[in-house]
């Protein structure tokens, strides 16, 4: 009964999310964004700017920190946001992707956007979306572009001073790159991901991500590759930005993220030394322990670079057997991910994710690939239902085992809902399972 009342209370939010997601069924590529293969990819920035112009330019007057990279950008953005808020600054944070609820993409002062405020903003946007469909020179904005517009309107409503923006994809033609004068630009690292859009060479990806570097910004990176660093340095010289390549040799993934966030916050003048940067808050599906004994970990790692971090974290804990529940998106380098993590697992449960409109790797293909790495006493199972795969794996655990759910943020969301529902998130405006 209580759940039914909650659902009724938040029905405007659910309606708003459904409306935004369903816009993708129109012909004309309304869900497309940042296609560098397009004959003129600048149209995606033009479309975003046209939409914001209609809304009265909510993107103006913020102090921006703009962050991209293949892995770690969400963690760095969250660290910077948390440190800003704890220093007494009014700050907004825009990230992607989300795990369970759309609300996770937008927060101010460490709280997700109120679901009813979200629905109200969407309702006010509808006439502008209709106008864009009918009269816009590049059609209606994409889903991501609309989410960014919602975030900016919310940050304006909340009177934020600072806004931390995580790039959605790439950099140069990403919707977030409509900002003109960021204080800080940052690139965590460069690995192969979204190669069908950004290119099949790391240098291609670096060139695209370097597009966020702007005049008079302070640029920071924790990338190590000399060839890629030259691309960043050349871009800084070209546009007139200050260049900072941070010393990261021998540092683990978490320490690199912390160093980058701390350097950004020192540049902003909100902390005096690197040690003052705050610890990373618990983020949903980032090597997140949701049960202690036996230990159950949900991790949304969805490319080889992120899986490398997952494997590193696994090696820091003790366990008897690793039980793996795995699904991947079809557009990712799933064979490389399998090669990294499958040899560590005693038993593997292959599945898919349940998010409609997103293409998962055929479980049969994953199954065959997993069998290559099967240990002598281990086994590989296939379940088309991710919940059934997880529950079956969970039943096989002993107190000293570890169960890891990984390979996709969508799979992570499927399983995390069993512990902390979207209704809980909407009520508390938090993803913290231990939230009081």
N, C-alpha and C positions, 0 to 999 in steps of 0.2 A: 504493500500500500504506500509506504514511504517512497519507494522507488518510482511508483506511478506519479506521485505528486511532484517529485523532482523533475521527472521527464516533462510533465505538463508545464512546470515553471520555466524550464529551459527550452521549450519547444521553439520559440523564436530563434534561438541560437542554432538548433538543429536544422531549422528551415533555411536559415541564412547559409549555413555550410553546404546544404544540399543544392541550393540555388547556384552558388559559386562553382561547385564541382560539376554540376550538370551543364553549365555553359559550354563545356567542351564538346557537347554533341552537335554543335552547329558546324556546318561546313565553313571552310575559309581559314582554317588553321588558327582559331582563336586561342587554343591552348599552347600554341607554339611560342617559343621565346629563345632568344640568344642562339640562333642558328648561324654559326659562322660560315657555313657553306652557302648561305643565301647570297644572291648576287649583290645585294646591298644590305649587309647586316645592320647598318646604322638605323634602319627603320624601327628596330626594336627599342632603341633609346628614344627615337622620335615619338613613337607611340606612347611610351611611358610619360614623356614630357608633355605631350598633348593632353593626356588624361589629367596630369597634375595641374596643368594650366587651367583646365575647366574647374578643378576643385579649389582654385585660389592659391595654388602653390604652397601646400602644407610642408613641402620639403625645405623651405627657406628658414634661416635663422637658428638652425641647430649647429652645435659643435660636433663634427662627425669624426668617428674612428671607423675606418673601412678596412675589413679584413677578408682575405681570400687565402687559398692554398688547397692542396689535395686532402690533407688530413690535419685535424687539430684546430681548425678555424673556429668551430663552435665552442670548443673548450676555452680557447684564448678569448673569444668575444665575451663569453660568460664571466671569465675571470676579471676582465677589464670592467664589465658592467657592475659586478659585485663590489669591486674595489672603489669605483666611482660612488656608488650608493652609500657604502660604508664611510666614505670621506665626506658625506653630507651633500653630495651633488644629486640633482634631479636628473635621472638618466633612463633612457629607453633602450631596449635591446630587440633586434629583429634577427631571427635565426631560421635555419631550415636544415634538414626536414624535421617533421614532428613524429613522435612515437605513437601516441594514442589520440590526442586531441589537437585540433587546429589551433587552439589557444596557445599551445606551447611555442608557437612562432613569434608571439608578440608579448612583451612584458615591460613594465615600468616599475622601477624601485623594487625589483625582485618578486613582483607579483604578476601573474598572467593577466591579460586584459579581461575585464568583466564580461562574461558571455552575453549579457543583455546589452551592454554597451557595444559589443561586437555586432550584434544583430541590428542595433539601431544605426550604426555606421553603414552597414550593408544596405539597409533600407534606403538611406539617404543617397547611396551611390547609384541605385537602380536607374534613375532618370539619366544620369551621366553615361552609364553603360549603354542604355538604349540609344542615346545620341551618338555614341561612338560606333555602334553597330550600323546606324543609318548614315551618318555623315563623317565619321572619322576617316582620315586619309589612309590609315593603315588598319582599319577595323577596330574591334573591341580589344581592350587589353587582355593579356593572358591571365590565367589563374594566379601565377606568381606575381605578376604586375599588380593585380587587384589586391593581393595580400599586402604588398608593400605600401600601396596607397592607404589601405586600412590602418596599417601600423603608423604611418606618418600622421594621419589625421588623429589617431589616438595619442601619439606623443605630443602633438600640438595641444590637444584637449587637456593633457596632464601637465602642460607647461614644462616639458623637459628642457634642460639646458644642453645635455649631451645625448647623442644617439650613437650606439654601437651597431654597425651594420655588417652582418655576415653575408658575403656574396652567395648567391644561389648557385651559379654555375659559371666557371671561367672568370671573367672580370671585365674585359674591354666592352663587351656588348651586353653584359648583365644589367637587368633593370636597376639595380642599386647604383650603377655607375652614372646615373643622372646627376648625382651630387657634384657640385662644382669646386668647392673649397674645403676638402677635409683637412682636419688638423693632422691626422695620422693616417698613413696607409701601411698595410702590412701583408706579407705573404709568408705563411708558415713553411711550406715545402712544396716541391713539385714531384708528382709521380704520375703514372699513366692511369687516367680515369676519364670517362666521357670522351674517349678518343674518337668516336664517331662524329662528335661535334667540334672538339677542340684540336684535333690532329693526333697523329700516331707517334709523334716524337715529343720528348720532354721539352725540347726547345720551342716547339709550337705552342705547347701548353703554357710555358713560361712567358712567351710573348703576349699571349692573350691575357694572362693574369696580371702582367705588368701594366696593362691598360688602366688599372685603377690609380696608378701613381699620378699625382697632380702637382701643379705648381705650388711652391711654398709649403708643401706637406713634409712631415718628417717620415721617412720610409724605414721600416724595420723588417728583417727577415731572419729565419733560422734555417734557411736552405744552405747546403754546404757545397754543392757542385759548382766548380769555378766557372764553367761555361754558362750556367744559368745565372750565376751572380753577376757576370759581365752584362747579361741582358738587362738585369735589374738596374745595375749601375749606369748603363748607357741611357736607360729610360729616365732615370733621375736627372742625369746631366742634361738630357734633351728638354725636359719640362721644367727644370729648376726646383727639384726636391732634394732634401738632404738624405744621404744614403748611410744606412747602418746595417752591416752584416754582423750578426751576433755570434760569439764564439760558442759553439755547441758540441764540439768534439768530446766524445765519451759521455755525453749527457743522454739519459733515457728520454722517452717520449714525453712523459709528464713534466720532467725538469725543463725540457725545451719549451713547452707551452708556458710554463711558469716564468721562464726567463723572458720570453717574448712579451707576455702580458705585463710583467714587472717593468720592462724597459719602456713600454708604451705609457704606463702610468707615471713613471718617473719623468718622461718627456712632457707629460701633461701637468706635472707639478703637484700631483695629488699624493704621492709618497716620496720619501726622501732616499730610501735605499731599497734594493731588490727584495730584501727579506721582508719588507713591509707589505708586499702583495699578498692578498688574502688567499686562503686555500680554496681550491675549486669546489664549489657546492656539488652535492650529489646530482648528477644529471641522469635523466632516464635513459636506460639502454646504452650507457657508456661503461662497459665492464661493471655493470651494476649487480651487486649481490642482493638477491631478493629473499633468499633463505640461507641460514648459516650452517645447519647440520642436519642432513648433508647440504653442502654448499651448492646453491643454484645461482648461476650468473647469466644475465641477459646482456648481450652486446650487439649493437647495431652495425658492426663493422661490415662494410659492403664493397670494399675494394682491397687489392693486395696490400697497399700501404697501411690501411687501418687494421687488416688482419695481422700484419707484422707487429703492430702495437698490442693487439690481443694476445698473440703468442708470447710476447715479452712479458705481459702481465701474468699469464698463466705460469710462466717459469719462476715467478716470484712467490708462488704459493705451493703448499704441499698437499698432495692428494694420492689416493691409492690408484684409482682409475678415472680417466676422463671419459664421460659420456657426452656425445655431441648430437645436438639437434640442428640441422642445417637446411637452409633454403637460400637461393640466390636469385637476383634479377637477371633476366636474359641479356640485358645490355651491359653486363659487367664481365670482367675477366675472371669468370668463376673457376676455370681450371687452375689458374695460378693461386687463387684463394684456397682451393681444395688441397693443392700441393703443400701449402704452408701449414694448414691446421689438421688435416686428416691423419697424418702419421702420428700425431700425439694422442689420438683417440683410441680407446679400447673398443667401444661400440658406437656406431653412427646411425642415427635415425634421419633418413632423408625425407624431406617434405617440400611443401611450397608455402606461399603466404596467401591469405584470403582477400587481399585488397583488390577490388574490381578495377579494371582499367589499367592495371600494371602487370606486365608480362613476367612471369616467373620461369626459370629454367625448368624444362621438362624433368620431373623427378626421376624418370627412367634414365636419362642421360647422367644426372647427378649420381644415381645409384651405381651405374657402371663405372664412373670415374672414382667413386669412393672405394669400390672393391679393389682398385689397384693398390690402395694404401692399407688394406685391411691387415691388422696384426694377426699373428698365428692363432690366438685364442679369441680374437674379436669377431664381431659380426656386423653386417650392414642390413638395415631394415628400411622399407619404404612405406610411408603413410601419406595418402593424399590429403588427409585432414591434419593440419598443424597442431590442433589442440589434442587430438588423439595421439599424435607422435610424441608430444611433450608429456602427456599423462602416462603413456606406456613407458617412456624412458624414466620418468620420475619413480615409478613403481620398482624399477630395477636397482635403484640407488642404495648404497650402504652409507653409514655415517661418514666414512672417510673418502667417499667419492666426490667428484665435481661434475655437475651437469652444466654444460655451456650451450646456450642458444645463440646462434650467430649467423652471419652471412647476409643479413638483410634487415634494414630498419623496419620494413613491413612485417617480417616475421617477429621481430622483437616486440612490435606493437600488439600483434595477435596474442602473444604469451603474457605480456605485461598486464593486459586487461584482466587477466585472471586474478591479479593481486591488487590492482588499483584501477578501478573502472573510470570511464570518462565522466560519469556522474560525480565521482569523488573529486576529479580534477576540476570540474566546473564549480563545485561547491566550495572547494578550498583555494581555487586559483593557484594550485601547486601540484607538482608531480611527486612530491616527497611522500613515499609510502608511510613514513613515520610521522607525518604531519598531524599535529594535534588540533 
